[in-house]
């Protein structure tokens, strides 16, 4: 054997030895005596799971797990505790949560005099702020033309004042804020009747700005991603992970997508991104229609990684009922002649879906009004005809507050995912909604027709502010309780329920929507979302059994431990060799 062959042989032996060392060091852990809810329809429950490295290697009985793992494996006795797969929050906004950390807040009132007093007090309490950005006010306090800048100018004319409405879809600005942003009588509305700058009798902007016009107005002129914002994002993501959320979809950052994903990329490279992060590029300006896919691809090329994937296009297709901007078939009762509007035609949606299919990019669409959802489903049906089959991407429609009875059953047939926020399902008797659509308000947010038809459904938190973090709106167990009861958490069994009561969702259905279905929406059900052999080892070990506690105590659920990729990332576990613990 010549010297070159000896060198090659030696390198091969070293490589084999290194491989053996890696295999020998791969940690094997048996989680035994548990109550595993697997979210796997073929094997829905188990007693034990074996994790080898970052993957699930065995699911089954205690004796089978111990025999499979061998005597050298570490054993964790779960003492019968309920264990879920890692949760998926299928629609939330961590970037906006971080940005809003210093948002000024007022008590929500309906009386204008009290509201103006609260605004004056808030402004007086913050003499050193250069910009007064806060909320919230009730749209019902004003007529259909919205609030006026003059009311704010009388309190503060030197500094910009921008106040969000309670739903975050419109803002009320003073003259100074409009001036800073360069908004005047010559400014063109983004989408007339949908995303616009309300005009007063003189033709000047009144200070009421709606939908994507409001988002861009604030983001481009009064917000930025700072190191403090990055820390807030990490804090929020760590909070979600402590609740068992190991994967999420960021459903958009209202004009700050690039800046937000740049920050997340920095966190990712520094090892500070606590969970798997799927992100969207937001299309809510018609002018971006032709370039949206290229912009998304450029962002993913700049910032994407295995942990951070910018792989979904988000469309704000319509607005919300509370501000009369959701696209409805019937006119709003209090604004005759207005039935809202949506961003694109069916043909434009069809063409965009074809382009997304070609690029392998998923689609996530905000749709509240029945006409908006109908347009999207019609476009998907046309795509099926064009492609002679279903598109090779995931298409999800989120919110779905108002849906035609004849459209419920098209979701399954067309392979469209119905994405809901269960925390909203306890909303009862909002006066703005009743004023807008009357008794139809009682038939909002209905998931059961799609569930019964075996369509794919997902669940999420959909919060945009730190307020939603602090009040537990982002907590999936709060969402599960509200979706299960169709009542707000506050008030327990005495709380008024949102009709129809038949829309109460089973807990096992809710868990599937937060796990395997969420993974499917993200195109990752082959590796995430259920406790199955070969999938990533994400386990959530709970302090109580959701199926055995009182239905009004579900919100009290907390994970004792969260395991992600086979590693303990939150809580503590007692193994046969002692305690293993980590603090977030």
C-alpha positions as CSV (number, residue, x, y, z in Angstrom):
1,X,0.0,0.0,0.0
2,X,1.5,3.4,-1.0
3,X,1.5,6.4,1.3
4,X,-1.5,8.0,-0.4
5,X,-3.6,4.9,0.1
6,X,-2.5,4.7,3.7
7,X,-3.6,8.3,4.3
8,X,-7.0,7.7,2.7
9,X,-7.5,4.5,4.8
10,X,-6.5,6.4,8.0
11,X,-9.0,9.2,7.2
12,X,-11.8,6.6,6.7
13,X,-11.0,4.9,10.0
14,X,-10.9,8.2,11.8
15,X,-14.2,9.2,10.3
16,X,-15.8,5.9,11.3
17,X,-14.4,6.3,14.9
18,X,-15.9,9.8,15.1
19,X,-19.2,8.6,13.8
20,X,-19.2,5.8,16.5
21,X,-18.4,8.4,19.1
22,X,-21.4,10.5,18.1
23,X,-23.7,7.6,18.1
24,X,-22.4,6.4,21.5
25,X,-23.0,9.9,23.0
26,X,-26.5,10.2,21.6
27,X,-28.7,10.6,24.6
28,X,-31.6,8.1,25.0
29,X,-34.4,9.0,27.4
30,X,-37.5,7.0,28.3
31,X,-40.6,8.9,29.4
32,X,-42.7,6.3,31.1
33,X,-46.0,6.1,33.0
34,X,-47.5,9.1,31.2
35,X,-50.8,9.9,29.5
36,X,-49.7,10.8,26.0
37,X,-52.2,12.5,23.7
38,X,-50.4,12.0,20.5
39,X,-52.5,13.9,17.9
40,X,-51.9,10.8,15.7
41,X,-55.2,9.5,14.6
42,X,-53.7,6.0,13.9
43,X,-52.4,5.7,17.5
44,X,-54.1,8.5,19.6
45,X,-52.7,7.5,23.0
46,X,-49.6,5.9,24.6
47,X,-48.0,5.3,27.9
48,X,-44.4,5.8,27.1
49,X,-42.1,7.5,24.6
50,X,-38.4,7.0,23.9
51,X,-36.4,9.9,22.6
52,X,-33.0,9.3,20.9
53,X,-31.1,12.5,20.3
54,X,-33.7,15.0,18.9
55,X,-36.1,12.5,17.5
56,X,-38.9,10.3,18.8
57,X,-37.7,6.7,18.5
58,X,-40.5,4.7,20.1
59,X,-44.2,5.3,21.1
60,X,-46.1,2.7,23.0
61,X,-46.3,0.8,26.3
62,X,-44.0,1.1,29.3
63,X,-42.6,-2.4,29.0
64,X,-42.1,-1.9,25.2
65,X,-40.3,1.4,25.8
66,X,-37.9,0.0,28.4
67,X,-37.1,-3.0,26.3
68,X,-36.5,-0.9,23.2
69,X,-34.3,1.7,25.0
70,X,-32.2,-0.8,26.9
71,X,-30.8,-0.6,30.5
72,X,-28.4,2.3,29.9
73,X,-31.2,4.8,29.0
74,X,-32.3,7.5,31.4
75,X,-35.8,7.0,32.7
76,X,-38.3,9.7,33.6
77,X,-41.4,8.6,35.5
78,X,-44.2,11.0,34.5
79,X,-46.6,9.8,37.2
80,X,-49.6,9.7,34.9
81,X,-49.3,13.3,33.7
82,X,-50.9,14.4,30.5
83,X,-48.4,15.0,27.7
84,X,-49.1,16.8,24.4
85,X,-47.1,17.3,21.3
86,X,-45.4,20.7,21.0
87,X,-48.0,23.3,20.2
88,X,-48.2,25.4,17.1
89,X,-49.5,29.0,17.2
90,X,-50.7,29.3,13.6
91,X,-51.2,33.1,13.6
92,X,-49.6,35.7,15.8
93,X,-47.5,38.8,15.7
94,X,-44.4,38.7,17.9
95,X,-42.7,41.7,16.1
96,X,-45.7,43.9,16.8
97,X,-45.8,42.7,20.4
98,X,-42.2,43.8,20.8
99,X,-42.8,47.2,19.1
100,X,-45.8,47.9,21.3
101,X,-43.9,47.5,24.6
102,X,-44.1,51.2,25.4
103,X,-47.5,51.9,23.9
104,X,-49.5,54.2,26.1
105,X,-52.8,52.7,27.2
106,X,-56.1,54.1,28.4
107,X,-59.2,52.6,29.8
108,X,-61.7,51.7,27.0
109,X,-64.8,53.9,27.4
110,X,-67.7,54.7,25.2
111,X,-68.5,58.2,26.5
112,X,-66.6,60.9,24.4
113,X,-66.3,63.4,27.3
114,X,-64.6,60.7,29.5
115,X,-62.5,59.6,26.6
116,X,-61.2,63.2,26.0
117,X,-60.4,63.5,29.7
118,X,-58.5,60.3,29.6
119,X,-56.5,61.4,26.6
120,X,-55.6,64.7,28.3
121,X,-54.5,62.9,31.4
122,X,-52.3,60.5,29.4
123,X,-50.7,63.3,27.4
124,X,-50.1,65.4,30.6
125,X,-48.5,62.3,32.3
126,X,-45.9,62.0,29.5
127,X,-44.3,65.4,29.0
128,X,-41.0,64.0,27.7
129,X,-42.2,61.8,25.0
130,X,-41.5,63.1,21.5
131,X,-44.3,61.0,20.0
132,X,-47.5,60.0,21.9
133,X,-48.5,56.6,20.4
134,X,-51.2,54.7,22.3
135,X,-54.7,53.5,22.5
136,X,-57.5,52.5,22.8
137,X,-60.8,54.1,21.8
138,X,-64.1,52.6,20.8
139,X,-65.3,53.2,17.2
140,X,-68.9,53.4,18.5
141,X,-68.0,56.7,20.3
142,X,-68.0,58.4,16.9
143,X,-70.2,58.6,13.9
144,X,-69.4,56.7,10.7
145,X,-67.0,59.4,9.6
146,X,-64.8,58.6,12.6
147,X,-63.0,60.9,15.1
148,X,-61.5,64.3,14.1
149,X,-58.0,65.7,14.5
150,X,-59.3,69.0,16.0
151,X,-60.3,67.2,19.2
152,X,-56.7,66.1,19.7
153,X,-55.2,69.4,18.5
154,X,-57.0,71.2,21.4
155,X,-55.1,69.0,23.8
156,X,-51.7,68.6,22.0
157,X,-50.6,70.4,18.9
158,X,-46.8,70.5,19.3
159,X,-46.1,66.7,19.4
160,X,-47.6,64.0,17.2
161,X,-50.4,62.1,18.8
162,X,-51.6,58.8,17.3
163,X,-54.2,56.6,19.0
164,X,-55.2,53.1,17.9
165,X,-58.8,52.0,18.0
166,X,-59.6,49.0,20.2
167,X,-59.3,46.6,17.2
168,X,-56.0,48.0,15.9
169,X,-57.4,48.5,12.4
170,X,-57.7,52.3,12.4
171,X,-55.8,55.2,14.1
172,X,-56.8,58.7,15.1
173,X,-54.1,61.3,14.6
174,X,-53.6,65.0,15.4
175,X,-52.5,67.6,12.8
176,X,-48.9,67.4,13.9
177,X,-48.8,63.6,13.2
178,X,-50.3,64.1,9.8
179,X,-47.8,66.9,9.1
180,X,-44.8,64.7,10.1
181,X,-46.1,61.9,7.9
182,X,-46.6,64.2,4.9
183,X,-50.4,63.5,4.7
184,X,-52.4,66.3,3.2
185,X,-55.4,66.9,0.9
186,X,-53.3,65.6,-2.1
187,X,-52.4,62.3,-0.6
188,X,-54.0,59.4,-2.6
189,X,-56.0,56.7,-0.7
190,X,-54.4,53.2,-0.9
191,X,-57.8,51.6,-1.5
192,X,-60.8,54.0,-1.5
193,X,-63.5,52.8,0.9
194,X,-61.1,50.3,2.6
195,X,-57.7,51.7,3.3
196,X,-58.1,55.5,3.2
197,X,-57.5,58.9,4.9
198,X,-60.9,60.1,5.9
199,X,-61.6,63.7,4.6
200,X,-63.5,66.4,6.4
201,X,-65.9,68.9,4.7
202,X,-63.0,71.0,3.4
203,X,-61.4,68.0,1.7
204,X,-58.5,67.9,4.2
205,X,-57.5,64.6,6.1
206,X,-59.6,64.5,9.2
207,X,-57.1,62.5,11.2
208,X,-59.0,59.2,11.0
209,X,-56.9,56.6,9.0
210,X,-58.1,53.1,8.2
211,X,-56.6,49.6,7.6
212,X,-53.3,49.3,5.7
213,X,-53.2,53.1,5.3
214,X,-53.1,53.3,9.1
215,X,-50.5,50.5,9.4
216,X,-48.1,52.2,7.0
217,X,-48.8,55.7,8.4
218,X,-47.6,54.5,11.8
219,X,-44.8,52.0,10.8
220,X,-43.0,54.3,8.3
221,X,-43.0,57.4,10.5
222,X,-43.3,56.5,14.2
223,X,-41.9,53.0,14.8
224,X,-38.6,51.1,14.6
225,X,-36.9,48.0,15.8
226,X,-34.5,48.8,18.6
227,X,-32.4,46.6,20.9
228,X,-35.1,47.0,23.5
229,X,-37.7,45.8,21.1
230,X,-35.5,42.8,20.3
231,X,-35.4,42.0,24.0
232,X,-39.2,42.2,24.2
233,X,-39.6,39.9,21.3
234,X,-37.3,37.3,22.9
235,X,-39.3,37.7,26.2
236,X,-42.6,37.1,24.4
237,X,-41.2,34.1,22.5
238,X,-39.8,32.6,25.7
239,X,-43.2,33.1,27.3
240,X,-44.9,31.2,24.5
241,X,-42.3,28.4,24.7
242,X,-42.9,28.1,28.5
243,X,-46.5,27.4,27.6
244,X,-45.5,24.6,25.2
245,X,-45.5,26.5,21.9
246,X,-42.5,25.3,20.0
247,X,-43.4,26.6,16.5
248,X,-45.4,29.6,15.2
249,X,-46.4,31.6,12.2
250,X,-45.7,35.4,12.3
251,X,-48.7,36.7,10.4
252,X,-47.1,40.0,9.5
253,X,-45.7,43.2,10.9
254,X,-47.8,45.9,9.3
255,X,-45.1,47.5,7.1
256,X,-42.1,46.5,9.2
257,X,-41.5,43.0,7.9
258,X,-38.0,43.6,6.7
259,X,-36.8,45.3,9.9
260,X,-38.5,42.7,12.1
261,X,-37.0,39.7,10.2
262,X,-33.6,41.4,10.2
263,X,-33.9,41.6,14.0
264,X,-35.0,37.9,14.2
265,X,-32.0,36.9,12.1
266,X,-29.7,38.6,14.5
267,X,-31.3,36.8,17.4
268,X,-31.1,33.5,15.5
269,X,-27.4,33.9,14.8
270,X,-26.8,34.8,18.4
271,X,-28.6,31.7,19.6
272,X,-31.4,33.7,21.1
273,X,-34.4,32.6,19.0
274,X,-36.3,30.3,21.4
275,X,-38.5,28.4,18.9
276,X,-39.1,27.6,15.3
277,X,-40.3,30.7,13.5
278,X,-42.2,30.7,10.2
279,X,-42.7,34.2,8.9
280,X,-44.9,36.0,6.3
281,X,-44.3,38.8,3.9
282,X,-47.4,41.0,4.1
283,X,-49.2,42.2,1.0
284,X,-51.7,44.9,1.9
285,X,-51.0,47.5,-0.8
286,X,-52.2,46.8,-4.3
287,X,-49.1,48.4,-5.8
288,X,-47.0,45.6,-4.3
289,X,-49.0,42.9,-6.2
290,X,-46.4,42.4,-8.9
291,X,-43.4,42.4,-6.7
292,X,-44.6,40.6,-3.5
293,X,-43.2,37.2,-4.3
294,X,-39.8,38.6,-5.2
295,X,-39.7,40.7,-2.0
296,X,-40.6,37.6,0.0
297,X,-37.8,35.6,-1.7
298,X,-35.3,38.3,-1.1
299,X,-36.1,38.5,2.6
300,X,-35.8,34.7,3.0
301,X,-32.5,34.8,1.1
302,X,-31.2,37.5,3.5
303,X,-32.6,36.3,6.8
304,X,-33.8,32.8,6.4
305,X,-32.3,29.7,8.2
306,X,-33.5,26.3,9.4
307,X,-34.9,28.1,12.5
308,X,-36.3,31.1,10.7
309,X,-38.2,30.5,7.5
310,X,-39.9,33.3,5.5
311,X,-42.1,31.1,3.4
312,X,-45.6,32.4,3.4
313,X,-47.4,35.3,1.7
314,X,-49.9,37.1,3.9
315,X,-52.8,39.1,2.3
316,X,-54.9,41.6,4.2
317,X,-57.8,40.9,1.9
318,X,-60.5,43.0,3.8
319,X,-60.9,44.8,7.1
320,X,-63.1,44.2,10.2
321,X,-66.8,44.6,10.9
322,X,-66.2,47.0,13.8
323,X,-64.9,49.7,11.4
324,X,-67.2,48.7,8.5
325,X,-64.3,47.7,6.3
326,X,-64.9,43.9,6.2
327,X,-66.2,42.9,2.7
328,X,-69.8,41.8,3.1
329,X,-72.6,40.8,0.6
330,X,-75.1,43.1,2.4
331,X,-74.7,46.8,3.3
332,X,-73.9,47.7,6.9
333,X,-77.1,48.7,8.7
334,X,-75.7,52.0,9.9
335,X,-73.9,53.0,6.7
336,X,-76.3,52.3,3.8
337,X,-74.5,52.0,0.5
338,X,-71.4,50.6,2.2
339,X,-70.7,46.9,2.3
340,X,-66.9,47.1,2.8
341,X,-64.3,46.2,0.2
342,X,-61.5,43.7,-0.4
343,X,-58.0,44.1,-1.8
344,X,-58.1,42.0,-5.0
345,X,-60.5,40.6,-7.6
346,X,-61.0,36.8,-8.0
347,X,-58.9,36.8,-11.1
348,X,-56.0,38.6,-9.3
349,X,-56.2,36.1,-6.5
350,X,-56.2,33.2,-9.0
351,X,-53.2,34.5,-10.8
352,X,-51.3,35.1,-7.5
353,X,-52.1,31.6,-6.3
354,X,-50.7,30.1,-9.6
355,X,-47.5,32.1,-9.1
356,X,-47.2,31.0,-5.5
357,X,-47.8,27.4,-6.5
358,X,-44.9,27.7,-9.0
359,X,-42.6,29.0,-6.3
360,X,-43.8,26.7,-3.5
361,X,-44.8,29.6,-1.3
362,X,-47.8,29.2,1.1
363,X,-50.7,31.7,1.3
364,X,-52.3,33.0,4.4
365,X,-55.3,35.4,3.9
366,X,-57.0,37.7,6.4
367,X,-60.7,37.5,5.7
368,X,-63.5,38.6,8.0
369,X,-66.5,39.3,5.7
370,X,-68.6,36.7,3.9
371,X,-68.0,38.2,0.5
372,X,-64.3,38.4,1.0
373,X,-64.1,34.7,1.9
374,X,-66.4,33.8,-1.0
375,X,-64.1,35.5,-3.4
376,X,-61.0,33.6,-2.1
377,X,-62.8,30.2,-2.3
378,X,-63.9,31.0,-5.8
379,X,-60.3,31.8,-6.8
380,X,-59.1,28.6,-5.2
381,X,-61.7,26.7,-7.2
382,X,-60.5,28.3,-10.4
383,X,-56.9,27.3,-9.5
384,X,-58.0,23.7,-9.2
385,X,-59.4,23.9,-12.7
386,X,-56.3,25.6,-14.1
387,X,-53.9,23.1,-12.5
388,X,-56.3,20.1,-13.1
389,X,-56.0,19.4,-9.3
390,X,-55.2,21.0,-6.0
391,X,-52.4,23.6,-5.7
392,X,-49.2,22.2,-4.2
393,X,-49.1,24.8,-1.4
394,X,-51.0,25.4,1.8
395,X,-53.8,28.0,1.5
396,X,-55.3,29.2,4.8
397,X,-58.0,31.7,5.4
398,X,-57.9,33.2,8.9
399,X,-60.6,34.8,11.2
400,X,-63.7,33.8,9.2
401,X,-66.0,35.8,11.3
402,X,-68.8,35.7,8.8
403,X,-69.2,32.9,6.3
404,X,-72.0,32.0,3.9
405,X,-73.7,28.7,4.9
406,X,-73.0,27.4,1.4
407,X,-69.3,28.2,1.7
408,X,-68.6,26.2,4.9
409,X,-68.4,22.9,3.0
410,X,-66.1,24.2,0.3
411,X,-63.1,24.3,2.6
412,X,-62.8,20.5,2.7
413,X,-63.5,20.1,-1.0
414,X,-61.0,22.7,-2.0
415,X,-58.3,21.8,0.6
416,X,-58.4,25.2,2.2
417,X,-57.4,25.5,5.8
418,X,-59.8,27.3,8.2
419,X,-57.8,29.2,10.8
420,X,-59.5,30.5,13.9
421,X,-58.5,32.4,17.1
422,X,-60.5,30.6,19.9
423,X,-60.0,33.5,22.3
424,X,-62.4,35.5,20.2
425,X,-65.1,32.9,20.3
426,X,-66.4,34.1,23.7
427,X,-67.0,37.7,22.4
428,X,-70.5,38.6,23.3
429,X,-72.8,41.4,22.4
430,X,-70.3,43.9,21.0
431,X,-72.5,47.0,20.3
432,X,-70.4,48.0,17.3
433,X,-71.0,44.6,15.6
434,X,-74.8,44.6,16.3
435,X,-75.0,48.2,15.0
436,X,-73.3,47.1,11.8
437,X,-74.9,43.7,11.0
438,X,-77.8,43.2,13.5
439,X,-78.7,39.7,14.5
440,X,-76.2,38.2,12.2
441,X,-73.7,39.0,15.0
442,X,-75.0,35.9,16.7
443,X,-73.7,33.6,14.0
444,X,-70.1,34.7,13.9
445,X,-67.0,32.6,14.2
446,X,-68.5,29.2,13.4
447,X,-66.0,26.4,13.2
448,X,-68.2,23.4,13.7
449,X,-69.4,23.0,10.1
450,X,-65.8,22.7,8.8
451,X,-64.8,20.5,11.7
452,X,-67.8,18.2,11.1
453,X,-67.0,18.1,7.4
454,X,-63.4,17.0,8.2
455,X,-61.8,20.1,6.8
456,X,-58.4,21.1,8.2
457,X,-58.7,23.8,10.9
458,X,-56.0,25.5,13.0
459,X,-56.0,27.7,16.1
460,X,-53.9,30.7,17.1
461,X,-53.5,33.6,19.5
462,X,-53.4,36.5,17.0
463,X,-52.2,39.2,19.4
464,X,-50.4,42.4,18.3
465,X,-49.6,44.1,21.5
466,X,-48.0,43.5,24.9
467,X,-51.4,44.0,26.4
468,X,-52.4,40.7,24.9
469,X,-49.3,39.2,26.4
470,X,-50.0,40.5,29.8
471,X,-53.7,39.6,29.9
472,X,-53.0,36.0,28.8
473,X,-54.7,36.4,25.4
474,X,-51.7,34.6,23.9
475,X,-52.0,31.7,26.3
476,X,-53.2,28.6,24.3
477,X,-54.9,27.2,27.4
478,X,-57.0,30.3,27.7
479,X,-57.8,29.9,24.0
480,X,-58.8,26.3,24.6
481,X,-61.1,27.1,27.4
482,X,-62.9,29.9,25.5
483,X,-63.2,27.8,22.4
484,X,-64.5,24.9,24.5
485,X,-67.1,26.9,26.4
486,X,-67.8,29.8,24.0
487,X,-67.6,32.0,27.1
488,X,-65.0,34.5,28.3
489,X,-62.7,33.2,31.1
490,X,-63.9,36.0,33.4
491,X,-67.1,35.0,35.1
492,X,-66.6,31.3,34.8
493,X,-69.8,29.3,34.4
494,X,-71.9,32.4,34.9
495,X,-70.4,34.3,32.0
496,X,-72.7,34.9,29.1
497,X,-71.9,32.5,26.2
498,X,-71.7,33.5,22.5
499,X,-74.3,32.0,20.4
500,X,-74.8,29.5,19.0
501,X,-74.0,27.2,21.9
502,X,-73.6,24.3,19.5
503,X,-70.4,25.9,18.4
504,X,-68.6,24.8,21.6
505,X,-65.5,22.9,20.4
506,X,-64.3,19.6,21.9
507,X,-61.0,19.7,23.7
508,X,-59.4,17.0,21.7
509,X,-60.4,18.9,18.5
510,X,-58.9,22.1,19.9
511,X,-55.6,20.2,20.7
512,X,-55.5,18.9,17.2
513,X,-55.9,22.4,15.9
514,X,-53.0,23.6,18.0
515,X,-50.7,20.7,17.0
516,X,-50.9,18.4,14.0
517,X,-53.1,20.7,12.0
518,X,-50.9,23.7,12.7
519,X,-47.9,21.7,11.6
520,X,-49.8,20.8,8.4
521,X,-50.6,24.5,7.7
522,X,-46.9,25.2,7.8
523,X,-46.1,22.2,5.6
524,X,-44.3,20.4,8.4
525,X,-46.7,17.7,9.5
526,X,-44.2,15.1,8.4
527,X,-41.8,16.2,11.2
528,X,-43.9,18.1,13.7
529,X,-47.3,18.3,15.4
530,X,-47.7,14.8,16.7
531,X,-46.0,12.2,18.9
532,X,-44.8,9.7,16.3
533,X,-41.7,7.8,15.6
534,X,-39.3,9.8,13.5
535,X,-40.6,13.2,14.3
536,X,-38.9,15.9,16.3
537,X,-39.1,15.3,20.0
538,X,-41.3,18.1,21.2
539,X,-43.3,17.2,24.3
540,X,-45.4,19.3,26.7
541,X,-45.9,17.8,30.1
542,X,-48.8,19.4,31.9
543,X,-49.6,20.1,35.5
544,X,-53.2,18.9,35.1
545,X,-55.2,16.6,32.8
546,X,-57.3,18.8,30.5
547,X,-59.8,16.1,30.0
548,X,-60.4,15.5,33.7
549,X,-60.6,19.1,35.1
550,X,-63.7,21.2,35.3
551,X,-64.3,23.0,31.9
552,X,-63.8,26.3,33.6
553,X,-60.4,25.4,35.0
554,X,-58.7,24.6,31.6
555,X,-57.1,28.1,31.6
556,X,-55.2,27.2,34.8
557,X,-53.1,24.6,32.9
558,X,-49.4,25.2,32.9
559,X,-46.6,23.0,31.6
560,X,-44.4,21.4,34.3
561,X,-41.8,20.8,31.6
562,X,-41.4,21.6,27.9
563,X,-39.1,19.5,25.7
564,X,-38.0,20.7,22.3
565,X,-35.8,18.7,19.9
566,X,-35.3,16.3,22.8
567,X,-33.9,18.9,25.1
568,X,-35.6,20.3,28.3
569,X,-36.1,24.0,27.6
570,X,-38.6,24.9,30.4
571,X,-39.4,23.5,33.8
572,X,-38.0,20.5,35.6
573,X,-38.1,16.7,35.4
574,X,-37.1,14.1,38.0
575,X,-35.2,11.2,36.4
576,X,-33.7,8.1,37.7
577,X,-30.3,9.9,38.1
578,X,-31.7,12.9,39.8
579,X,-33.3,16.2,38.9
580,X,-32.9,18.0,35.6
581,X,-34.1,21.6,35.5
582,X,-33.9,24.8,33.5
583,X,-35.2,28.3,34.0
584,X,-36.4,30.4,31.1
